[in-house]
Amino acid sequence: MGDVQDEIELLQTEIGKANAAIAKALRERRALNKDSPLVDDFNAAVVTARQALVSVEIKLRQLYESKGD
């Protein structure tokens, strides 16, 4: 059971990192001019971070479900 709890804590840390990356990319994108070529890079960073977040949240949900068994 301790291993599951450790994994849950690691995934929660990953969720925090993904949320921080999303927030940072959104802040930086807002600071740019709309016609800046960097806007696409920041949009891609947001998409990538959100995809990572979904993946981690799925793993976390599975761990919580297995912990309940």
ABEGO torsion letter per residue (X at the ends): XAAAAAAAAAAAAAAAAAAAAAAAAAAAAAABBAABAAAAAAAAAAAAAAAAAAAAAAAAAAAAAAAAX
